[in-house]
């Protein structure tokens, strides 16, 4: 795992080491100051940490989003003790990249001119913080998300939307401005693909082997999975975000055709049913995107790492808080399917793996508490966030077997499995 220390100056490394040796007061043990542990996850402590980190760290560096706050909250909700919270904090904190501002002037008139420039995250954060003071959180979201190009951004696998939704759910205005700045600095316009497709039947007929699919699973795993026009590894600048950029540019017309099939499939379906289908699809991808190598589970970092599940749940949150604008709701649903489609293609379109699920009646099958305990003990941040999302999804979708089976798979994986970033389908 790459440490940010490699990229820091000697002085910055010394500062980070000193901060680790002397953690914030809300991470110190009353009885032994030499061992940093979180002694409280109360609202006040959460706000203290957010305030302290707000203008100190960027939200992502080379495919590694800053999930520290979300992971700690997820750990707490999964029943982690102080030592387990401290273990993950000490694992994630050194990976945070310091925030640097360019000090450009971003205002209400020019804020869209710099979209997609990752180096301007700090400047966007300052702008949205200022707008928050003037507008309040609800109007800020309406003006700069629901009624702006940001609602169409496919950047960084929708993790900016996950952070934004987390801020909304937890009523954390500073996290909301972080989410908006994250969206703006990773902006990747997918508006043409997310709006209702105008592809005619004649145009669809010009694309062989793309007509219809009985289910959205068939559309993704059978039609897209077999389409050789998506063959060949897609490389950007060695990041997932840049690979998606290349895919949109090089295969835009083909993606439009598959989005047209998606639109045809979902005609007359209720919005809630569509979101539920996307949650189920993202859940299945967690087990589908693995293979066994000499007895060891290898799991795809982007397909199996829970990002698509967390973004599907975030889409639901954003829809729930959306003003009465039907076109925004449909665009957000389309954006989630497009993210799933693009991730599947970039990661090599792996065939559905057949992981042997422990039967319901088997004494070896773990319950939710045991799965959570195993995953929390592993200290694996990605697995922890995925488990937290699985538990949330189990409350929303009436398919408990799917989620508890996936949780059991994840509990097995964390014992000796490894994450594969390069795309499980290319192996």
DRENSEDREN-675835 format. One line per 2 residues: for each residue y, z, x of N, C-alpha, C. Coordinates in steps of 0.02 Angstrom, whole numbers, plus 50000, padded with zeros to 5 digits. Example, Ala and Ser with C-alpha at 12.3 -4.5 7.8 and 13.67 -1.06 7.14 Angstrom:
49716,50390,50660,49775,50390,50615,49835,50390,50660 ~ 49888,50354,50642,49947,50357,50684,50002,50394,50645
***
This chain:
49940,50000,50043,50000,50000,50000,50062,50000,50044 ~ 50108,49955,50030,50167,49948,50072,50215,50004,50060
50236,50037,50111,50286,50090,50104,50355,50061,50117 ~ 50403,50085,50078,50471,50061,50088,50499,50084,50155
50467,50134,50185,50492,50157,50249,50493,50102,50301 ~ 50449,50054,50295,50445,49998,50342,50509,49958,50342
50543,49956,50284,50602,49914,50277,50667,49953,50287 ~ 50662,50019,50299,50722,50059,50303,50742,50069,50376
50806,50083,50385,50830,50102,50452,50802,50170,50471 ~ 50805,50186,50535,50780,50250,50557,50816,50308,50523
50882,50300,50514,50921,50352,50481,50898,50361,50408 ~ 50886,50304,50373,50864,50309,50304,50796,50341,50299
50752,50324,50347,50686,50355,50346,50691,50430,50356 ~ 50735,50452,50401,50744,50523,50413,50771,50558,50350
50816,50523,50314,50843,50552,50253,50789,50560,50200 ~ 50746,50509,50194,50692,50514,50145,50643,50570,50164
50627,50576,50229,50582,50628,50251,50611,50697,50236 ~ 50676,50704,50246,50709,50768,50233,50707,50784,50159
50717,50732,50116,50715,50743,50044,50645,50763,50021 ~ 50593,50735,50053,50525,50754,50036,50511,50826,50058
50537,50845,50116,50526,50912,50140,50564,50963,50098 ~ 50621,50942,50071,50661,50986,50029,50671,50953,49961
50620,50956,49918,50624,50922,49853,50677,50955,49809 ~ 50699,50919,49757,50747,50947,49710,50722,51014,49683
50769,51057,49661,50751,51125,49640,50700,51125,49583 ~ 50701,51073,49541,50655,51074,49485,50586,51051,49504
50575,51035,49570,50508,51019,49593,50481,51074,49640 ~ 50517,51129,49646,50497,51180,49693,50457,51235,49659
50407,51259,49693,50366,51314,49669,50402,51379,49682 ~ 50406,51421,49631,50442,51485,49638,50410,51529,49691
50344,51524,49700,50309,51570,49744,50301,51543,49815 ~ 50303,51476,49822,50291,51447,49888,50332,51384,49895
50389,51390,49927,50435,51333,49932,50408,51278,49976 ~ 50354,51290,50012,50327,51238,50056,50287,51186,50018
50269,51201,49956,50228,51155,49916,50268,51133,49855 ~ 50293,51070,49855,50333,51047,49798,50288,51034,49738
50300,51068,49683,50264,51055,49621,50314,51056,49564 ~ 50300,51018,49513,50344,51017,49456,50329,51079,49413
50377,51124,49408,50365,51186,49372,50384,51180,49299 ~ 50418,51126,49280,50436,51117,49211,50447,51043,49197
50423,51021,49140,50437,50952,49118,50478,50954,49055 ~ 50519,51004,49049,50563,51011,48992,50614,50954,48992
50647,50949,48936,50698,50897,48928,50751,50903,48983 ~ 50772,50963,48998,50824,50973,49048,50802,50948,49116
50740,50961,49135,50715,50941,49200,50709,50865,49204 ~ 50687,50834,49149,50683,50761,49148,50752,50731,49156
50801,50758,49121,50870,50732,49126,50898,50741,49197 ~ 50882,50798,49227,50905,50810,49296,50878,50757,49344
50814,50741,49338,50784,50693,49383,50813,50623,49371 ~ 50822,50605,49308,50850,50539,49293,50921,50534,49320
50960,50587,49311,51029,50586,49336,51031,50580,49412 ~ 50986,50616,49445,50986,50616,49518,50965,50548,49546
50918,50515,49512,50891,50451,49537,50931,50391,49512 ~ 50974,50401,49463,51004,50346,49426,51037,50294,49471
51080,50315,49515,51117,50269,49558,51090,50269,49630 ~ 51028,50292,49638,51001,50298,49705,50948,50245,49722
50912,50220,49671,50855,50177,49685,50857,50115,49639 ~ 50831,50059,49665,50824,49999,49625,50763,50006,49580
50757,49962,49531,50702,49967,49483,50640,49929,49505 ~ 50646,49885,49553,50587,49848,49575,50598,49819,49644
50544,49818,49683,50547,49783,49747,50479,49750,49759 ~ 50479,49684,49762,50420,49644,49777,50359,49666,49736
50365,49657,49670,50310,49670,49623,50292,49743,49614 ~ 50333,49788,49640,50320,49859,49631,50378,49890,49592
50370,49896,49526,50423,49926,49486,50427,50001,49498 ~ 50486,50027,49489,50498,50099,49494,50474,50132,49429
50414,50159,49431,50385,50190,49372,50381,50266,49377 ~ 50418,50294,49424,50411,50365,49438,50421,50408,49375
50476,50399,49340,50491,50440,49282,50439,50429,49227 ~ 50422,50367,49213,50373,50352,49161,50304,50381,49179
50286,50377,49243,50221,50403,49263,50218,50479,49256 ~ 50271,50513,49274,50272,50586,49268,50269,50607,49195
50305,50572,49152,50302,50588,49081,50232,50574,49053 ~ 50203,50517,49074,50135,50502,49052,50085,50554,49076
50092,50576,49138,50048,50628,49165,50054,50692,49124 ~ 50115,50712,49109,50125,50773,49070,50091,50767,49002
50099,50709,48970,50069,50700,48904,49993,50696,48906 ~ 49966,50678,48965,49893,50676,48973,49865,50743,48995
49908,50792,49003,49884,50859,49018,49881,50876,49092 ~ 49917,50841,49134,49916,50855,49206,49945,50924,49221
49918,50956,49273,49947,51020,49295,50001,51007,49348 ~ 50031,51061,49371,50087,51055,49418,50067,51020,49483
50009,51038,49509,49986,51007,49572,49976,50932,49564 ~ 49948,50912,49507,49936,50840,49496,50001,50803,49487
50050,50834,49454,50116,50803,49448,50148,50795,49517 ~ 50143,50846,49558,50173,50844,49624,50139,50792,49668
50073,50786,49661,50035,50737,49701,50061,50666,49688 ~ 50070,50649,49625,50093,50582,49607,50166,50572,49626
50207,50624,49617,50277,50620,49637,50282,50604,49712 ~ 50243,50640,49752,50245,50631,49824,50216,50564,49846
50175,50535,49803,50147,50468,49818,50198,50414,49801 ~ 50233,50420,49746,50278,50367,49723,50348,50372,49754
50371,50432,49768,50440,50439,49791,50454,50400,49856 ~ 50410,50403,49906,50426,50366,49968,50428,50291,49959
50401,50264,49904,50400,50192,49893,50464,50167,49860 ~ 50507,50213,49837,50569,50193,49804,50617,50162,49853
50647,50106,49833,50694,50072,49877,50766,50093,49861 ~ 50805,50111,49911,50875,50131,49899,50915,50076,49866
50959,50095,49822,51002,50048,49787,51062,50031,49831 ~ 51076,49966,49834,51135,49943,49871,51176,49899,49825
51240,49912,49823,51285,49872,49781,51320,49818,49821 ~ 51334,49762,49788,51374,49709,49819,51447,49716,49801
51461,49759,49752,51529,49773,49730,51565,49709,49707 ~ 51528,49669,49670,51560,49613,49635,51586,49640,49569
51635,49606,49541,51664,49628,49478,51626,49595,49420 ~ 51587,49635,49384,51552,49611,49325,51587,49642,49265
51608,49598,49218,51642,49623,49159,51617,49586,49097 ~ 51647,49600,49040,51624,49571,48977,51629,49495,48975
51672,49467,49015,51683,49395,49014,51635,49357,49060 ~ 51614,49389,49115,51574,49350,49163,51503,49378,49174
51482,49427,49133,51419,49461,49148,51358,49415,49147 ~ 51362,49360,49111,51305,49314,49109,51302,49266,49169
51355,49265,49208,51357,49218,49264,51311,49238,49322 ~ 51293,49301,49326,51253,49325,49383,51181,49342,49364
51160,49322,49304,51092,49338,49281,51040,49309,49328 ~ 50990,49349,49344,50935,49327,49386,50943,49340,49460
50999,49370,49480,51010,49386,49551,50988,49459,49563 ~ 50932,49467,49594,50903,49534,49602,50948,49581,49642
50988,49553,49688,51032,49594,49728,51090,49625,49690 ~ 51100,49604,49628,51155,49629,49588,51134,49684,49539
51075,49712,49549,51053,49765,49503,51103,49822,49500 ~ 51126,49846,49558,51173,49902,49559,51239,49886,49525
51262,49824,49531,51325,49804,49500,51316,49799,49424 ~ 51259,49773,49403,51244,49771,49331,51237,49842,49303
51207,49887,49342,51200,49955,49318,51268,49987,49307 ~ 51314,49977,49354,51382,50004,49346,51416,49975,49284
51405,49910,49272,51435,49877,49214,51408,49906,49149 ~ 51341,49912,49144,51311,49937,49082,51325,50011,49071
51331,50050,49126,51351,50119,49119,51421,50124,49088 ~ 51465,50081,49111,51533,50079,49084,51534,50059,49010
51493,50009,48993,51489,49987,48924,51458,50040,48879 ~ 51411,50078,48907,51381,50133,48868,51434,50183,48848
51478,50200,48893,51531,50248,48877,51577,50222,48823 ~ 51588,50156,48822,51634,50127,48773,51602,50115,48705
51537,50096,48706,51505,50073,48644,51455,50122,48614 ~ 51427,50165,48655,51371,50205,48632,51307,50164,48637
51250,50198,48632,51187,50165,48647,51168,50111,48596 ~ 51177,50124,48532,51156,50075,48481,51195,50010,48487
51260,50015,48492,51301,49954,48498,51289,49919,48565 ~ 51277,49958,48617,51261,49929,48682,51198,49885,48677
51146,49911,48645,51084,49873,48636,51094,49811,48593 ~ 51131,49819,48540,51142,49762,48496,51180,49706,48531
51233,49723,48567,51274,49672,48599,51240,49640,48659 ~ 51208,49682,48701,51184,49657,48765,51109,49645,48768
51074,49660,48714,51003,49642,48712,50987,49600,48650 ~ 50992,49628,48592,50970,49593,48532,51010,49531,48517
51073,49529,48536,51115,49471,48523,51134,49434,48587 ~ 51093,49441,48638,51110,49410,48703,51050,49372,48731
51060,49333,48784,51004,49297,48815,50950,49343,48844 ~ 50966,49407,48856,50917,49452,48887,50854,49460,48845
50858,49449,48780,50799,49456,48738,50747,49402,48753 ~ 50766,49349,48790,50721,49294,48806,50695,49297,48878
50708,49351,48912,50690,49353,48983,50616,49367,48994 ~ 50584,49324,49034,50513,49332,49052,50506,49364,49121
50562,49388,49148,50562,49413,49217,50518,49474,49229 ~ 50486,49474,49289,50446,49531,49313,50397,49557,49261
50362,49511,49229,50307,49525,49183,50327,49574,49127 ~ 50389,49569,49103,50416,49608,49047,50421,49683,49062
50413,49703,49125,50420,49774,49140,50491,49800,49129 ~ 50544,49759,49134,50610,49783,49114,50612,49803,49040
50576,49765,48997,50573,49783,48926,50536,49849,48916 ~ 50485,49861,48956,50448,49924,48952,50494,49983,48969
50534,49975,49022,50581,50028,49041,50634,50038,48988 ~ 50659,49983,48961,50709,49986,48908,50681,50022,48847
50621,50004,48826,50590,50036,48767,50578,50110,48779 ~ 50559,50127,48840,50548,50198,48858,50613,50237,48848
50669,50209,48870,50733,50242,48861,50750,50251,48788 ~ 50734,50201,48747,50747,50206,48675,50703,50260,48643
50639,50258,48660,50591,50307,48631,50609,50378,48648 ~ 50630,50389,48711,50645,50456,48735,50719,50476,48725
50758,50431,48695,50829,50443,48683,50865,50461,48749 ~ 50855,50416,48798,50884,50426,48865,50932,50369,48880
50996,50377,48867,51044,50323,48876,51045,50295,48947 ~ 51039,50337,48998,51041,50311,49067,50980,50268,49082
50924,50283,49053,50865,50241,49061,50875,50174,49026 ~ 50910,50175,48970,50926,50113,48935,50970,50068,48978
51021,50097,49010,51064,50055,49053,51025,50030,49114 ~ 50979,50071,49140,50935,50047,49194,50894,49987,49169
50867,49993,49109,50826,49938,49082,50866,49874,49074 ~ 50928,49880,49050,50970,49821,49042,50988,49790,49110
51004,49832,49159,51019,49807,49226,50957,49775,49257 ~ 50900,49804,49246,50836,49777,49269,50823,49708,49237
50835,49703,49172,50828,49639,49137,50876,49587,49166 ~ 50938,49606,49175,50989,49558,49198,50974,49533,49269
50952,49578,49312,50942,49559,49382,50876,49523,49394 ~ 50830,49525,49346,50767,49488,49351,50763,49433,49299
50819,49415,49271,50820,49369,49214,50785,49303,49229 ~ 50741,49283,49183,50705,49220,49188,50703,49191,49118
50744,49140,49106,50755,49115,49039,50693,49080,49011 ~ 50668,49105,48954,50611,49074,48920,50629,49059,48848
50693,49049,48834,50715,49040,48765,50685,48978,48733 ~ 50678,48923,48771,50650,48862,48742,50578,48871,48720
50542,48914,48756,50471,48924,48740,50462,48978,48687 ~ 50510,49023,48680,50503,49078,48632,50529,49062,48563
50576,49016,48558,50600,48996,48493,50547,48953,48459 ~ 50549,48950,48393,50500,48911,48356,50497,48840,48383
50437,48819,48401,50428,48754,48433,50441,48697,48384 ~ 50475,48647,48409,50487,48587,48369,50440,48530,48389
50388,48548,48429,50341,48497,48451,50307,48464,48391 ~ 50313,48400,48386,50284,48365,48329,50210,48355,48337
50176,48338,48282,50104,48326,48286,50090,48267,48331 ~ 50135,48217,48332,50126,48159,48376,50128,48180,48449
50176,48225,48466,50180,48249,48535,50119,48290,48553 ~ 50094,48331,48506,50034,48369,48520,49975,48323,48531
49973,48267,48494,49918,48220,48501,49917,48187,48569 ~ 49974,48186,48603,49976,48156,48670,49946,48202,48723
49933,48264,48704,49904,48311,48752,49830,48320,48735 ~ 49785,48290,48773,49714,48294,48757,49688,48365,48759
49640,48379,48715,49604,48443,48713,49648,48501,48691 ~ 49706,48489,48664,49748,48542,48637,49763,48524,48565
49723,48548,48520,49734,48534,48449,49742,48599,48410 ~ 49689,48638,48408,49693,48701,48371,49640,48748,48398
49647,48810,48381,49599,48861,48400,49591,48908,48341 ~ 49530,48929,48328,49518,48972,48270,49552,49040,48278
49553,49066,48338,49584,49130,48352,49628,49124,48414 ~ 49671,49173,48423,49714,49173,48482,49674,49188,48545
49619,49225,48539,49575,49235,48596,49545,49168,48619 ~ 49524,49127,48571,49497,49061,48588,49551,49017,48621
49611,49022,48595,49667,48984,48624,49675,49001,48697 ~ 49676,49066,48713,49688,49087,48781,49628,49076,48826
49571,49104,48806,49513,49106,48852,49472,49042,48852 ~ 49472,49004,48797,49432,48943,48794,49474,48881,48810
49528,48871,48773,49568,48810,48783,49606,48813,48850 ~ 49646,48865,48858,49684,48871,48921,49637,48880,48979
49585,48921,48969,49538,48934,49023,49503,48872,49049 ~ 49494,48822,49006,49459,48761,49026,49505,48704,49045
49570,48713,49036,49617,48659,49047,49631,48650,49122 ~ 49604,48597,49151,49610,48586,49223,49681,48567,49245
49724,48552,49197,49794,48538,49215,49830,48601,49240 ~ 49799,48658,49229,49825,48720,49258,49790,48739,49323
49750,48693,49349,49713,48706,49410,49759,48709,49471 ~ 49737,48744,49522,49777,48750,49583,49817,48813,49582
49814,48850,49636,49848,48913,49641,49924,48903,49641 ~ 49958,48945,49603,50031,48940,49597,50062,48993,49641
50096,48971,49692,50128,49018,49739,50203,49010,49736 ~ 50237,49065,49729,50309,49064,49735,50328,49087,49805
50367,49141,49808,50383,49171,49873,50341,49235,49882 ~ 50277,49227,49869,50230,49283,49876,50245,49342,49830
50276,49328,49773,50284,49379,49722,50263,49350,49655 ~ 50242,49393,49610,50221,49370,49544,50279,49338,49507
50338,49368,49511,50397,49343,49477,50412,49271,49498 ~ 50409,49258,49563,50425,49190,49587,50370,49141,49567
50308,49164,49561,50254,49120,49539,50264,49100,49466 ~ 50286,49147,49425,50301,49131,49355,50357,49080,49351
50406,49087,49394,50462,49040,49397,50437,48969,49411 ~ 50392,48963,49460,50364,48899,49478,50324,48870,49420
50285,48913,49386,50245,48890,49329,50289,48863,49273 ~ 50342,48898,49256,50386,48875,49203,50418,48808,49220
50433,48798,49284,50466,48736,49304,50416,48678,49308 ~ 50356,48691,49334,50309,48637,49347,50265,48621,49287
50254,48669,49243,50209,48659,49186,50242,48674,49119 ~ 50308,48667,49118,50346,48685,49058,50323,48647,48996
50313,48581,49002,50293,48541,48944,50224,48561,48918 ~ 50178,48575,48964,50111,48595,48944,50113,48664,48911
50153,48709,48937,50161,48774,48906,50189,48768,48836 ~ 50236,48721,48826,50264,48710,48760,50210,48689,48710
50163,48649,48734,50110,48626,48690,50066,48684,48668 ~ 50050,48728,48714,50009,48787,48696,50048,48835,48653
50113,48841,48664,50153,48884,48621,50157,48855,48550 ~ 50155,48788,48545,50154,48756,48479,50089,48773,48442
50033,48775,48478,49970,48794,48447,49973,48867,48425 ~ 50003,48909,48467,50012,48980,48449,50053,48986,48385
50108,48948,48381,50150,48951,48322,50112,48928,48260 ~ 50070,48877,48269,50030,48852,48213,49980,48905,48190
49951,48940,48238,49901,48992,48221,49931,49051,48184 ~ 49994,49067,48200,50022,49129,48172,50062,49117,48109
50066,49054,48087,50102,49039,48025,50075,49081,47968 ~ 50118,49111,47930,50101,49151,47871,50072,49219,47888
50066,49236,47952,50041,49302,47969,50098,49353,47971 ~ 50083,49414,47953,50132,49467,47954,50149,49487,48026
50212,49505,48036,50234,49523,48103,50192,49580,48133 ~ 50177,49631,48093,50139,49688,48119,50069,49666,48141
50040,49620,48103,49974,49595,48121,49976,49558,48188 ~ 50029,49521,48200,50036,49485,48263,50043,49532,48323
50084,49583,48315,50093,49632,48369,50026,49666,48383 ~ 49990,49684,48330,49925,49716,48339,49877,49671,48376
49878,49606,48360,49834,49559,48395,49851,49556,48470 ~ 49915,49558,48485,49936,49555,48555,49917,49619,48593
49921,49676,48559,49899,49739,48589,49824,49736,48604 ~ 49785,49710,48556,49713,49704,48565,49697,49656,48622
49732,49599,48625,49720,49550,48678,49735,49581,48747 ~ 49790,49617,48752,49808,49649,48815,49756,49702,48835
49730,49737,48785,49679,49788,48799,49615,49755,48825 ~ 49594,49701,48794,49533,49667,48816,49540,49639,48887
49600,49618,48904,49610,49590,48971,49597,49641,49026 ~ 49603,49705,49010,49592,49757,49061,49520,49754,49085
49472,49745,49039,49402,49741,49060,49381,49670,49076 ~ 49413,49620,49045,49395,49551,49059,49412,49530,49131
49463,49561,49160,49490,49537,49224,49461,49576,49283 ~ 49397,49589,49282,49365,49623,49338,49305,49584,49361
49284,49597,49422,49217,49577,49442,49188,49629,49489 ~ 49123,49627,49496,49088,49676,49538,49071,49644,49604
49093,49676,49658,49080,49652,49726,49042,49706,49764 ~ 48978,49693,49775,48935,49741,49810,48939,49811,49778
48935,49810,49711,48933,49873,49674,49001,49904,49661 ~ 49054,49874,49687,49121,49902,49680,49161,49859,49630
49195,49893,49583,49236,49857,49535,49301,49835,49567 ~ 49316,49770,49562,49381,49743,49583,49419,49721,49521
49478,49747,49513,49517,49737,49451,49583,49704,49466 ~ 49600,49654,49426,49661,49616,49436,49723,49659,49425
49767,49659,49474,49828,49700,49474,49872,49686,49413 ~ 49879,49622,49395,49927,49602,49343,49895,49594,49274
49831,49573,49271,49797,49566,49207,49765,49632,49185 ~ 49738,49669,49232,49702,49730,49215,49741,49794,49228
49803,49787,49253,49841,49846,49273,49882,49878,49218 ~ 49873,49855,49156,49907,49887,49100,49977,49863,49085
50003,49816,49127,50072,49793,49115,50079,49758,49047 ~ 50030,49715,49031,50034,49678,48968,50025,49724,48908
49984,49775,48915,49975,49823,48861,50039,49863,48851 ~ 50069,49886,48905,50132,49924,48899,50188,49881,48871
50189,49816,48888,50242,49773,48861,50230,49758,48788 ~ 50167,49751,48766,50153,49740,48695,50176,49800,48654
50164,49860,48680,50187,49920,48645,50263,49925,48647 ~ 50293,49903,48701,50366,49903,48706,50397,49854,48656
50365,49797,48647,50389,49748,48598,50391,49780,48529 ~ 50340,49819,48512,50339,49854,48447,50398,49901,48441
50411,49939,48494,50468,49985,48493,50534,49948,48484 ~ 50542,49892,48520,50604,49854,48516,50612,49823,48447
50557,49803,48416,50560,49776,48348,50580,49831,48299 ~ 50551,49890,48308,50567,49946,48263,50640,49965,48265
50673,49954,48321,50744,49973,48329,50790,49912,48322 ~ 50762,49856,48303,50801,49794,48299,50845,49793,48236
50906,49769,48242,50946,49756,48183,50911,49704,48139 ~ 50933,49695,48079,50900,49649,48033,50913,49576,48052
50879,49554,48105,50886,49486,48129,50816,49457,48138 ~ 50789,49423,48087,50719,49399,48090,50703,49356,48151
50751,49315,48174,50738,49271,48230,50724,49311,48294 ~ 50756,49369,48301,50744,49411,48360,50673,49438,48360
50650,49459,48302,50582,49486,48296,50531,49433,48316 ~ 50537,49373,48289,50488,49320,48305,50493,49300,48379
50552,49300,48408,50560,49283,48478,50527,49334,48524 ~ 50532,49398,48506,50501,49451,48546,50425,49446,48543
50398,49431,48484,50325,49422,48478,50303,49362,48520 ~ 50340,49308,48515,50323,49248,48555,50328,49262,48630
50377,49302,48649,50386,49319,48720,50325,49356,48747 ~ 50297,49401,48708,50239,49438,48730,50179,49392,48739
50168,49345,48692,50113,49299,48700,50124,49254,48761 ~ 50186,49231,48770,50202,49189,48828,50188,49226,48893
50206,49290,48897,50193,49330,48957,50118,49335,48970 ~ 50080,49344,48916,50007,49347,48922,49979,49281,48948
50002,49227,48918,49981,49160,48937,49996,49145,49010 ~ 50058,49159,49031,50079,49144,49099,50043,49188,49150
50033,49251,49133,49997,49296,49179,49926,49272,49189 ~ 49894,49253,49134,49825,49228,49136,49819,49166,49181
49868,49121,49176,49867,49060,49216,49879,49075,49290 ~ 49932,49113,49304,49950,49128,49374,49893,49165,49409
49858,49208,49373,49804,49248,49404,49737,49211,49405 ~ 49738,49146,49392,49678,49105,49403,49634,49094,49342
49658,49113,49282,49620,49102,49220,49547,49126,49226 ~ 49537,49190,49242,49468,49215,49250,49429,49210,49185
49365,49196,49192,49321,49197,49133,49312,49268,49111 ~ 49292,49277,49049,49285,49345,49022,49227,49381,49057
49244,49433,49094,49192,49471,49128,49153,49512,49077 ~ 49090,49522,49090,49049,49561,49044,49032,49628,49077
49078,49674,49069,49066,49741,49095,49021,49778,49046 ~ 48969,49809,49070,48921,49842,49026,48951,49907,48999
48964,49907,48934,48994,49965,48901,48941,50016,48884 ~ 48954,50079,48900,48908,50132,48883,48904,50139,48807
48845,50138,48777,48838,50143,48704,48871,50206,48676 ~ 48895,50201,48614,48930,50256,48582,48889,50320,48582
48822,50313,48573,48779,50371,48566,48758,50400,48634 ~ 48776,50367,48688,48753,50389,48754,48788,50452,48776
48750,50500,48804,48782,50561,48829,48826,50548,48890 ~ 48818,50489,48922,48859,50473,48980,48929,50449,48961
48937,50430,48898,49003,50406,48877,49052,50464,48871 ~ 49110,50456,48902,49161,50509,48902,49204,50506,48839
49229,50563,48818,49278,50564,48764,49348,50555,48793 ~ 49398,50555,48750,49466,50543,48773,49489,50595,48825
49473,50658,48812,49495,50711,48857,49463,50703,48926 ~ 49399,50686,48928,49365,50678,48992,49391,50617,49030
49404,50563,48993,49432,50503,49025,49500,50519,49055 ~ 49542,50552,49016,49609,50570,49040,49605,50615,49102
49560,50664,49100,49553,50710,49156,49532,50674,49219 ~ 49483,50628,49212,49459,50590,49270,49514,50547,49300
49552,50514,49258,49605,50469,49282,49663,50507,49311 ~ 49682,50562,49280,49735,50604,49307,49716,50631,49375
49654,50654,49383,49631,50680,49447,49632,50627,49502 ~ 49623,50564,49483,49622,50510,49533,49690,50502,49567
49744,50519,49531,49811,50510,49559,49833,50438,49565 ~ 49798,50392,49531,49814,50320,49534,49869,50306,49482
49931,50292,49504,49986,50284,49456,49973,50228,49405 ~ 49946,50171,49427,49934,50116,49381,49882,50135,49328
49830,50168,49349,49778,50190,49302,49806,50242,49254 ~ 49849,50286,49279,49879,50338,49237,49922,50306,49182
49965,50259,49201,50006,50225,49151,49964,50186,49102 ~ 49911,50154,49126,49867,50116,49082,49832,50162,49033
49807,50218,49057,49774,50266,49013,49823,50292,48960 ~ 49884,50305,48980,49935,50329,48932,49947,50276,48878
49950,50212,48899,49959,50158,48850,49898,50151,48805 ~ 49839,50158,48832,49779,50154,48792,49778,50207,48738
49797,50267,48756,49799,50321,48707,49850,50306,48652 ~ 49907,50280,48671,49958,50261,48621,49932,50205,48576
49899,50156,48606,49873,50100,48568,49820,50123,48518 ~ 49781,50173,48536,49728,50197,48492,49757,50227,48428
49820,50251,48431,49852,50278,48371,49877,50221,48326 ~ 49890,50163,48356,49920,50108,48318,49869,50060,48289
49813,50050,48325,49764,49999,48306,49700,50033,48282 ~ 49675,50011,48225,49614,50040,48197,49553,50008,48229
49545,50020,48294,49486,49994,48331,49474,50042,48389 ~ 49455,50104,48371,49450,50156,48421,49397,50140,48474
49344,50105,48454,49292,50089,48503,49320,50048,48560 ~ 49363,49999,48544,49393,49957,48596,49430,50000,48647
49470,50046,48623,49512,50084,48668,49474,50138,48707 ~ 49427,50172,48674,49389,50223,48710,49341,50190,48759
49314,50131,48742,49272,50095,48790,49312,50074,48851 ~ 49373,50051,48839,49416,50030,48895,49435,50090,48937
49447,50147,48905,49463,50208,48942,49404,50229,48986 ~ 49343,50221,48960,49283,50237,48999,49278,50190,49059
49292,50126,49048,49292,50078,49103,49342,50099,49157 ~ 49401,50118,49136,49454,50137,49183,49434,50200,49221
49401,50248,49186,49379,50309,49219,49326,50294,49272 ~ 49285,50244,49259,49235,50223,49309,49270,50188,49368
49318,50145,49352,49354,50107,49403,49388,50153,49454 ~ 49422,50206,49431,49462,50246,49476,49420,50285,49527
49355,50288,49517,49313,50326,49563,49305,50290,49630 ~ 49297,50223,49629,49293,50188,49693,49315,50115,49688
49347,50096,49633,49369,50027,49624,49432,50011,49664 ~ 49448,49947,49670,49508,49926,49706,49546,49875,49665
49612,49875,49673,49656,49827,49639,49660,49763,49680 ~ 49658,49706,49646,49664,49641,49678,49729,49608,49654
49776,49596,49699,49841,49567,49679,49839,49491,49676 ~ 49797,49460,49717,49801,49387,49724,49774,49347,49666
49749,49379,49614,49723,49342,49557,49647,49341,49557 ~ 49617,49379,49511,49544,49386,49510,49510,49319,49496
49546,49273,49461,49517,49208,49445,49511,49162,49504 ~ 49545,49178,49559,49542,49135,49618,49487,49157,49667
49453,49211,49650,49403,49239,49696,49335,49209,49681
***
